[in-house]
């Protein structure tokens, strides 16, 4: 059943020569979706020097697409061992390493993987010894871990290691990208105070520069800077701010460069934070939110773009504070595409009791709205202003506020849109992202503009290589 049987056998022969203590067998592995496969697996110990030498027991599952897919790796603690949860190991013994995330045949091999595993374990020992009394208390948990390493990957159990770093309600946010926008998001989120921890994932090459270096110098409480995807593990929200800085010549090339960049990011992020909400701030936000949804395979409710949230908040502020039209502001929304093609819409149509009054009220509303749009026009979106918008959205998600925001969401089925495109629409946000979409006032002109925008975006997406 192995697609590349000869390559797999040849590599495992090399593993057996280098680590003769490993034992091989075929067993059934149960994936998270409940599907099962009979897979080759091997168990053994690897020598780790941490003061003294320790033999760390591991268990590796070889997928049927090996060597083009990385193994699934677990610790296999004995009854007198406990797992030390860290950057590379979770509470269930699952091992996460950069080598696994960057796996690429023929450069990547199981031997190379084990070598990196040893190197990382020498930096942070993944197991510690239990006293006899502790071993007795941990027996139930270790039994559960043994099931996990045997392939039973149902994560519904709430059992946790005592003293775990993420026990209880721990609101962690990761910002991917250390450019001006990424740093602005970190500062705004930290200032908002909704997150217990903010991780800035700096994917740039070389040493820390500019703002990242300044963040390290003037260390902020609860802010961590890292270059490893594992630092993002168990984030409640992951904010994507990265944009490719390649030498693309056309607009399509620029977007394709961003898509290629996301292909190396989204799978790793979704691997380490399987229940996170992805919040996309990269450009163009509608397309990159769609790309994030496709690459993550997350439900549509947990993949959203910052969309028109900033413009909508500004528009409502102008109506309320500058034009003194607070009654109108609560129903007024900026929707559609981010940028020049944004659309004004309303979520209420109760203007008046009779047709004449309704017409007069409608005309008055449109005049005020047009004045607000004129004030809004020309107000660019600086990094710090987008950062404040991101902090506003993450606050609503983390605190389950059920507040309405205009964010990029899957628009298929709305306003007779039949394609899989993301557009900004008024949505109620909560812990799991989009809770529900708010019904818009039926306006043929608004629907026409949204359908036109959706068509253009869909045509663009069809030209991209995912």
N, C-alpha and C positions, 0 to 999 in steps of 0.2 A: 504493500500500500504506500510505501515511500516513493515519492515522485523521482527523487534523485538517489536511488538506492546505493549505487556504487560510490558516489561521492560521500554519502553518509557513512558507509561501512569503512571507507578508507580513513576518514577523519577519526572515527571512534577507535580504530586500530592504533592511531597515534596517541589518543588519550590513554588507552590501556598500557601502552609502552611507557608513557611518562608517569602515569599514576596507577601502578599495578594493583593498588588496594581497592580500586573501584569495582563494583559488581553491577552487571547489566541484567535487565529483565524487560518483559513486555507487560504493561498494566493498562487499565482503563483510566483515562483522565476525563474528569467532568469539568466542562467550561462553565463560565458564568451564566450563559444562556440556557444551561441545562443539557446541551448536546454533549455527546461522549465520543471518544476515539481511543482505540488501542494504540498506545505510543511506547516507543523505546524510552527507557529511563535508566539512569545509573546513580548509584549512591556511593559515597566514600568520604574520606577526610582530606582536607588540605592543610598543609603546615603553615602556621601563622606565628611570626615572632612578635610578641608583645611583652617585652621584658624576658620572659621565658618563652619556650616554644609550646604552642597549643595545636592540637588537631581539631579543626573545625569541621563537623559533619555537614555535608551538603547533599542535596537531591536534585538532579537535573532531568527535565523532561525534554525530549527531542521531538519537535514537531515534524509532521510528515512532509513539510516543504523545506526541511533542512537540506543544505546549508544556507538557503536563501532567507530563512527566518531564524531568529535567535531562539535558544532554549528558554524554557520557563524554569526559573531557579528558586529553590527554597533552602533554608536551613533545616537541619533535621536534628533538633536537640534531643539529648538523652534525658532520662528521668531526673538526673541531678543537675540539669542545665536550665537556664532561663534566658529568654531572648532580651537583648538590650536594644530597644527600639532606637533607631538613629536615621541618618540621612539615607542609608542604603538598605535598611531592613525595616519592615513594618512589624506590627504586633503579631501577625500570623506567620512570620518567618519568610515572607516573600522577599526576594533579593532584587534590588533595583540598582543598576549601574549605568554610567554613561556608555560603556562598551555595548550594552544591550540596546540602548536607544540608537546608537550610531552603527549598528550591525550592518555590514555590507560584504557579501561574498565577492571575491575570495580573500579579501583583506582580513575579514573577521573569522576567527576559529574558536573552537571550544577551549583549546590550549591557551590561546590569548585571553579568553574570557576568564579562565581560572586564575591566570597570572594577575589580571586586574583585580579579581575578587580578593586574592591574597593581599595585594598592595593596599586596597581599601580597608580590609579587615585589620591590617597592621596599623592603620591610622585610627581606627575606631573598632575595638573588639566587639563582635556582634552577640556574644554569649557570655554569661558569667555563671559561676558555680553556686549551687544552692546548698544550704545546710540541710540536714535530714528533715528537720521540722518544716523548713520552707519547701522542700521537695514534696512533702506530703500535701501541703496546702496548694501547691501548684499542679498536682497530678491531674485534676480535671481539665485545667487549661492546656496542659501539655498533651492530653488525650485529644483535645480539639485540634491542636496544631498538627498532631500526627495525622488526623483526618484531612486537614488542609493539604499537607505534603503528599498525601495519597491521591489528591486530585479532587476532593470534595470542596468546591470553592464557593459554597453558599455563604455570603458575608452577612446574612441577616442577624447572626448572633451578636449580641452587644457586649460579650465578654471582653475585658480589657486587662492589660497588665497593670498591676498596682503602681501608682505613681507615674503613669504614662504622661507624656508631654501634652497630649491632646485630649485629656479626659474632660468630660463636662462640655459646656458650651464654649467652644474656642473658635472665635471669628478670625480667620486668617484670609488675607487677600494677597494674591501675587500679581505684580505688574510685570509684563513681559516687554522688555525694551528699555534701554537706559539713555534714550535720546531726550531732548527737551520735553517732549510730551510725556514720556514715561516718568521722568523725575517730577514733573508738575503733578501727575496723578498721585505719585507716592506722597508728596508734600500735602496735597489737598485731602487725600484719604486719611493720612496721619493726623492732620489738623481737625478733621471731622470727629475723630475719636470713636468711630463705630467698630473699628477693627482692633483685635487684641494684638495682631502681628501683621506687618506688611513686609512682603518679600519683593525686592527688586531683582528681577532676573536679567542680568547683563549678558547678552549673547555676542557682544562685540569682541573682536580679536584683540589680543595684547593686554597690557596693564590698564587699570582704571584711569580714565581721563576725565577732565572737565567736571561736570556736575556729579558724576559718580564718585570721583575722588573726593569732592567736597562733602558729599554725604558721609563718606568714610571718616573724613577728618572731623567733621562736626556731628559725630554719631548721634542719631535720634533714637529715643527710646522705642523699642518694639519694631525697629526697621532693620532688616537684614539684607545684605547685598550678596548675591551669589551668581556663579556662572553655571551651576549644575541644575538640571531640571528636577532632580530629586528634592531640592530645597522647596519646591512648590507643593509638595505632597499634602493632601487633605485641605486644600484651599476651598473656601466657600465660594469665592469669586475669583476668576482669573481675567485680568484686563490685558488686552492685546493692543500694544501701541506701535509695534515694529513696522517699518516700511523699508523696502529694498532700496539700497543706494547704488544700484548697478548702472551700467551705461546704456540702458535701453533707449532706443530712438523714437519709438512710437508709443502712443498711449496704451495700446494693447500689450506691447512689450513690457511696459512699466507694470501693468497689472499682472502679467504672467510672472514677472520676477517676484512680485509679492506672493503669488500663489505658490511658486517654488519654495519660497522662504517658509510659508505656512506648512508646507508638506513635511518639513523637518521639525516643526514646532507643535502643531496641534495633536498629533498622535502621542507625543511624549507628555504633553500637559494632561490630556484626557486619561492617559495611563496612570499618572500619579494622583490625579484628583477626579475620580470617576463620577462623583456626584456634584461637581462644581457647576456654577453658572458662568458661561463664557460671555464676556462683555467686550465687544470688538470696537476699537477706536482707530484702527488702521484704515488707509484709503485705498480705493473708494469703499466707504463703509458698507454700502448695500451688498456689493460683490464679495467683499472679504468676510462678511457675516455669513453669506451663503456658503463660501468655501469652508469656513470653520464648521458649519453645520454638517456639511458633507464629509469632511475629514474626521470629525469627532464621532459621528454616528449618534450624537446626543439627541434626545427629543427636542423638537422645535422650541419648546417653552424655555429651555436652558441655554439657548444660543441667541443672543440679542446684540444689536449694534447701538452705539450711542446715538446714531441717527439725528433727529431734529430736536432732541431734548433741550439743547442749549437755546436754539432759536425759539422754541415754544415757551420756555421759561422767560426769555427776554420779551417776547411778544406780550405775554400775560402781564409782565411787570409794567411795560409801557402803557398798556390799556388801563391798568389799575392806578398807577402812581403818576403818570404824566397826563393821561387823558381823562382820568377820574371816571373810568367806565368799568368799575369793579364787577358789576352784574354781568357784563359781557365777557369779561376776562375768564371767568370760570368755565365757559363753554367754548372758548376759542382755542384752536390748535393749529400748529404748523405740522404738516404731514408730508408724505411722499419721499422725495430724494433730498439728501443733504446738499446744500449749496443753492445755486441760482434757480433751480427748478422746483424749489419748495412750494407747497400748496397750502392755502389757508382753508380751514374747514371748521365746522361747528358740531358739537355733540348734543345740541338742544334745538328744537324747532318750535317751541311754545312761545311764539312771539306775541300773539294777541288773540282775542276771542273771535273777531270777525275778519273777513278777507281784506277790507279796506285798512283796518288798523294793522293787520299783519304786513301788508305791503309797505305802509309807512314805517313800521318798526324795522322791516328788513332793509329798506333804503338807508335809514338812520344807522343801523348796525354796520352796513357795508361802508358808509362814509367814515365812521370811526375806525373801522378795521383798516381801511386804505391809508388813513393818516398814520396808524400804528406801523403799517408795513413800510411806509416812507421813512419813519424814524429808525426802523430796524435795518433798512437797507444800508449797506456800506459798513456795517459793524462786523469786522472780521472775527475769526475764531482763533485767538492766540492760544498758545500751549497752556498757559495758566487758566484761561477761561474754560477750555475743554477739560482740564484737570478738575476744576470745580464741578463741572457737569458730571464727570465720572464719579466723583465723591458723593454727589447727590444721589446718583443711581445705586451705587453700592450701599449707601445708607438705607435706602428703601428696601433693598434685597436682604441685607443682614438683619435688619430690625423687623422684617416682615410687615412693613408699614401699610401695604395695600394702597399705595399712592399711585395716581395715574401719571404716566410719563409718555411722551411721544418718542418711541424707540423703534429701531429697525427690527421687524419681526416677519415671519413667513406670511406673505400677503395672499397666498393662493386661497381662493374661495371668497375673498373679500372684493366687493365692487366689480364682480364678474371677471376677476383676474384668475386665469387658469394655469399659469406657469409658476414654477418654483422660484420666486424672487422675493427678496426682502425689501420692504419699504417701511418708512416710519408711520406708525399708527398709534393712537392713544391706547395704552395697555396698562392694566393694573399689575404692579410688580410686588412679588413677595419672595419668600425664602427660596422657592424653586424657579425663580424667574418670572415669566409671564403667567399670571393667574387667569386672566381673561382679557379679551379685547373689547374696548368700549365702542358701542354702536355710534356711527357717525350719522349726521343729518343727510338725508338723501338729496344729493345735488348732482344733476347730470354733468355739469361742467367739471366738478371735482372728480367724479368718476372717470370722465374722459381723460383728464390730466393724469390720474393715477394709472389708468390702463396704458396710456402712451409711454409713461415712464417705465412701467413694468415691461413693456415690449422692448424698449431700448436696452434695458438691463439684461433681459433674457437673451437677446441677440448677442450681446457682449459675452455673456457667460458661455454661450454655445461655442465660442471661438477659443476658449481657454482649455488648457490641458491639465486636468486634475489627476 
